Structure formats: C-alpha cells, structure tokens
C-alpha cells in the first residue's frame, strides 16, 4: 500500500525505484546462488538493464550495481528449472556424502538417480515461430562450430563436444542437400558462410582447422550454458528441416543398421560431407510445366518470376558437371562443402581421409585444386588454386581459370558482405564482368599501355632535343652571348603591385535552391522535438563518418595506383638503359 501524506507519494515507491531491482535482491527473491542465477538468466534470455538514473533505481545509492527489470524477475519465480537446480544440489550433496564414507554401492545408486531436465518449453517461449528461431541462428551456429573444435577438459565435457560435432555435420549436410549457400569469405579468423533458408539469411563463422588450446582468461562455464541452449534450438530446427524435405532424421541411427561396420562407414561419410541423405518415404511429385502455363496466361509478372527462379536455379548449380580433386595441402572441409553445395563431385586422397570417391589419375577429373607452385599436367584437366572456388561462389559463376593457375599472382579476395553505401573497390566490377564471361581488360589495358608508351616517348624526345641543342651550338657563339650580357647596363628593377584576387567563396553567391533547403531544414528542426533532433543528429553523424571513410579509402587506392604506375615507368626506364 502506497503511503500518502497531503496528496503526495512516499519517496522511492514508484518509478525507476520499483521498475528496477538489483542482482543481489533478485537472488534473494529467487533463493539462488550466483552461478544458478546467471545460468537461469542465460537460458531464459533475461539480461541486465541500464536505468536512466542509477540514483533513483538504487533508492538514493548511486553505486555500481547490476540492475534487472522487476517484471523479468517476477517472470522467473514460477520457472520449473529452479526446482531442477535445487534437486541437482541435493543430488551432489548425497553423492559427496556417499563417496566420503567410501560406500561405493550407495554412490552408484545415487548416480543412477541424477536429475535431468529439458528446455523444450524455453525454446517455445523464446521463439514463437520458426522464422524467429532462424533469425537467432547466427550466434548459435558460430558457438556450436567453435565447441566442435575445442578439445575436452574439466570445464568442457566430452558429451557437449560430441553433440556439437554431430549438429555441425548434420547442418552442413543439409545445406549441401538444400543448395542454399550464397556467400563465403576467408579471413584470418576463419571461414564466413552465408546461406538463405525460408527467406532468412544466416551467417556464421567456422575457425581454421588448427589445434585449439584452452585459454584460461575465458569463462567456459558461461559459454557452455549458451551452447547448451543453442544445441537444443539447433536440434529442433534440423528436425523440422529434415522432416519437411522428407529426409530421415537423424541421418544415421543405431537401429537402422545391423552391421556396425556399415554404421561406421556412414558416419565417416557424414563427417566427410559425402553422405547422400536418405528419404523417409519415396514420394514422386508431378512436375508442373510452368513455362507453358505462363505462355498461356500471358502474365508478365509470372514470366519475370519464372526467369528469376531459373537464374537462381542456375546459380545453385554453377559447379554442375565438374569433378574436382582436392590436393592434400588444401583445406578439405570448406572446399568440399562449397563444391558439393553447388553441384560438383568431390574427392581427395583416400589415405589422408575416408570418403574418397575417385582418384586423381581418373580421366573423369576436370579440375585439380592445388596450392603448390607447380602442378602435374594432364590433358583435359585444369589445375587451379583454392581461391578459384571461393570467388566462383561469391560471383555466381565459374571464374576464368587463367587467373588462378598454380604459381600465378591471384586477384584480390574481396569480401562479398558489402552493404549499400559502403566503399566498393574497383576490382569488384572487373571480377563481376569476368564471372559473366566478359573480358574487361582488353581496351583498358591497351589504352593505358599506349598512354604510358607515349609519355615515355615524349620524355625521351625532350631529353634528346636538349642534348642536340647543347651539342649543336658552337663554342664561339656561346662566348659572344656571354659578352653581350655583361655589357648590358644594370637597370633598376621596378616592383609592381600584386593584384589581390577575390576568393572563390566571395565571388560565388549561394544558389537559391541551397538557401531554400537550409530554410526548410531549420523549419523542420524547429518543429521536431528534442528527442527526434538528437536522433537525426546521430544519423547525420554516422552518414558523415561513413562518407569520410569511403573518401579516405578512395584516395588511398588512387595513391596506390599512382605509385604502381611510377614504379612501372622506373622499371621500364631501367630496362631500356640496360
């Protein structure tokens, strides 16, 4: 009940003082330890909030505290996971007591009664629709793929690592089946992949295949809680994807095969990304002739949609008909994932990794991906560097192999994750035209070479003229000129007044449309509120920042190109002099 005196409320009984609660008071209310409270907040998706006034939220104390919404803490009061956490504490006490008394029979009985819990209701609460779950898959997949590479330890359990490995391989095999890969970028951190599923774009990071070491500065307990929740969400999503496409999930079950060797072979195929996913039911769907339907109706919108669908289907099969052999020094997993996702057949050295389908000496091999200065030559087979695969995926077509032969200087590997309004290097247009089958460098390079040659010829001619003038003039004539110049009287020099030119800004008067635009801007600013003004100022500031960054990169590129031209001229002159 709110205390009132003379129509006024008591201090700190309303507003921010009641809307926020400190972490200490929240733990007292829930009767949880700090570790359990943190774990519960991560699973339920409740995060700390920053109040507008820390003094009001702290009821007069402006100390450095962590605050939560009071409504969020009240929402946690009826969470069934709290009872499971308490049961787990009781279980640990019983186990510790039995082991302390060396009653191993009792300890085994207590271990069998370990309390379990599931997070199905939390997944449904946090993601009401399927697309909501897909939008949150970026961080989930990055965390799952990271834990799939981490070695087991006291903080990272072997069960969690094995579960993450299983989900990672199932996800990559489904992406191969759906042919949904759109972009890829290789950086120092690892491989950035982007796929499109159900109209949602999902981007995640996969680290390079190196031995990982545990960093003691990282809190693995917090990351383990996030990964535990993400594995549950990913399992739900994979189950829905597999069942919607009429596929068997999980792809490999222990009850499906009676032979253990067959299970191991299918498991190796799953991990090597060469497993053909099995259908749960063989249902043949009739093929509709959409072209005839569009021609009969004469609908332009339908015809455009059909053409767009055909172009997307062609981009999904840019490697169709290619049989690619991956050399042992190349990264096998990302190359196999990309090539198989876009229609190619892939193989590698069977002694290096299981799952190989053909050998290097086979006549059917069309491409050899190799990362060495030289490659073994064979008629009908093209040797390329691994970047050829990544650039072909990003530009939606097979890049010409002449730029990617072993030992050649590769074109720049540009990031495809460029937003509208950001800096785009000039090499992007050149690579796009090459992917379309055009040759953008015929006229441009020849013109540049002609200009450079003409400049060099003009400079050479000037040097030759100067030399001929000096050599052609006789010495007697030179002496006469010197004598005439000495006999000339010294005239006083007349200093003329320097004419001061008017500045450009003084000459030019502001245009009428610029004046009108400024007036309209001031009028709009006078009508808008302070909150909206601050928002507009932040937007303009960010736009100016982006514009300055683009100008900086553009000038940097111009200077680099100019320096390259100077270096080429110097090298040509040095070659001519030699």
Secondary structure, DSSP 8 states (H G I E B T S, - for coil): ---EETTEE-TTSSTHHHHEEEHHHHHHHHT--HHHHHHHHHHHT---B--S-HHHHTTT------EEEHHHHHHHTT-THHHHHHHHHHHHHHHHHHHHTT-HHHHHHHHHT------HHHHHHH-SSHHHHHHTHHHHHHHHHHHHHS---SSS-HHHHHHHHHHHHHHHHHHHHHT-EEEEEE-SSEEEEEEEETTEEEEEEEE-SS-----TTS-HHHHHHHHHHHHHHHHHHHHHHHHHTTB-SSSS-TTT-S-HHHHHHHHHHHHTT-----BSS--------HHHHHHHHT-HHHHHHHHHHHHHHHHTTTTTT-EEEE-TTS-HHHHHHHHHHTT-EEE--TTTSS---S-TT-TT--EEE--SS-----TT-EEE-THHHHHHHHHTS---GGGGSTTS-------S---TTS---THHHHHHHHHTT--THHHHHHHHHHHHHHHHHHHHHHHHHHHHHHHHS-HHHHHHHHHHHHHS---------------HHHHS---HHHHHHHHHHHHHHHHS-HHHHHHHHHHHHHHHHHHHHHHHHHHHHHHHHHHHHHHHHHHHHHHHH-
